[in-house]
Amino acid sequence: MRFVRYLRDGITRYGMIEGLEIVELRGGLFESKISFNGVRQPLAGTQLLPPIVPVTFYSGTSGGNYFTHRRSHESALQPATPAEQHISYRANSALAGHEASVVIPPDSSGKVQFEGELVVVIGRTCRNIEPENAMAYVFGYTIGNDISERVWQKSDPTFWRSKNADTFKPMGPWIDTSADIDKMTTCVRLNGREVSRFRTGEMVFDVPTTISRISRYITLVPGDVIWMGTDDPTLDMYPGDIVEIEITGLGVLRNSIVAGV
Amino acid sequence: MRFVRYLRDGITRYGMIEGLEIVELRGGLFESKISFNGVRQPLAGTQLLPPIVPVTFYSGTSGGNYFTHRRSHESALQPATPAEQHISYRANSALAGHEASVVIPPDSSGKVQFEGELVVVIGRTCRNIEPENAMAYVFGYTIGNDISERVWQKSDPTFWRSKNADTFKPMGPWIDTSADIDKMTTCVRLNGREVSRFRTGEMVFDVPTTISRISRYITLVPGDVIWMGTDDPTLDMYPGDIVEIEITGLGVLRNSIVAGV
């Protein structure tokens, strides 16, 4: 099943995709039983919002979660092979939907790059979960583009603006409740040309390990998202560019790059 | 005016304090006009929740926002006198209310400390605000206790567990819509004994500067909170301790320390 989030009459709605239509939900995504209110609308032409706004927005591994990416950003603080898994937080304020513009701040160096990522959406409250039980708490998956300003990132210990300026976290287009991570490929296209391709599942810390790690100290709740990191290459983007992230079975997250004023 | 958040019949409510009572609001805190639904209940005996759950939870200055505290935690990455202001994010999942227990995780070193902080609550959406206009976007103020596990903190570049384990961010008891920051004192008591006292307003980066700084890159929205940092000393706490943060005019945030199992 695929679930979207959008506005109708100025109110945020959740819907399920059925063929070419959105079938609107009566309540939220995490009711004990999903029900519908009878409203349908075409998927085409509906402006999709980020499919969820989490209570807490987690990023899987500080310093990267794929070996090639870790080696290319290696430093004393971020060894290529991490001894233990450190989690990060991202800002909900930075979320943007499918087809939204990514705005490069006017005082940016201009070195703004994509990072195509698998996003895990938590479906049930959990605390102190072992890896072998972790997948039972996953609601589904979506796609994230972890937009990063590389010059700022070097002097931004918390990544507060280098990775969290407005619109720097596109997420979508929808949440798909099923996925076979070992069979997935993440593919990034810039203006239609493939520029990055990697096996989605070849992570340093996989999804069950990450959920288990977080849950040892923190209660995960329905709607929380965990961005699982990217692999190299990550390339510069410029105003006018169109960036697409495709992950097998999860669709395509497409955003345009524009210059802020 | 003072506003609280609490549960009644299992539903989250907002209320205004009137004498010894809570007068319940019809909607949320940020309606264009506040209205009441006629329900009243005594303040005493009402279990208060954190007065707001923000969209994004900001911490004012990475490395500390008071000079004495910065000097005592000085490092190459965190100079005592910061050249520029770096913002951090904290996890909504870590929020706890007034009178809630702070739970020390079972594998903690035990070196868990308080940090008494002024918390700014944003009331109106703002972007690209100059410091001289920033205070118009403040809804009010509350108190935060930025609980920190000092041994973990040394090897936790994102502070993901050292400052964000469950219950490590008590906030409350209420939001007060008025404050004269220059005349405020922050006072911390451990088991009734005063252990820290500092002038709340003697910050490295003050409230208008911080709001302006964030808003240059990020849209602040109603309910967002900015924790403004603490000054030294910050001392160890142990299971059985009661920690109270009092800030002039904002009341007392009181929490007990318990050992996790």
Interface residues (C-beta under 8 A of the other chain):
Chain A: V53 V55 T56 S62 G63 L77 Q78 H86 I87 S88 Y89 R90 A91 N92 S93 A94 P105 R127 D156 P157 T158 W160 R161 N164 A165 D166 R216 Y217 I218 T219 L220 V221 D224
Chain B: V53 V55 T56 S62 G63 L77 Q78 H86 I87 S88 Y89 R90 A91 N92 S93 A94 P105 R127 D156 P157 T158 W160 R161 N164 A165 D166 R216 Y217 I218 T219 L220 V221 D224
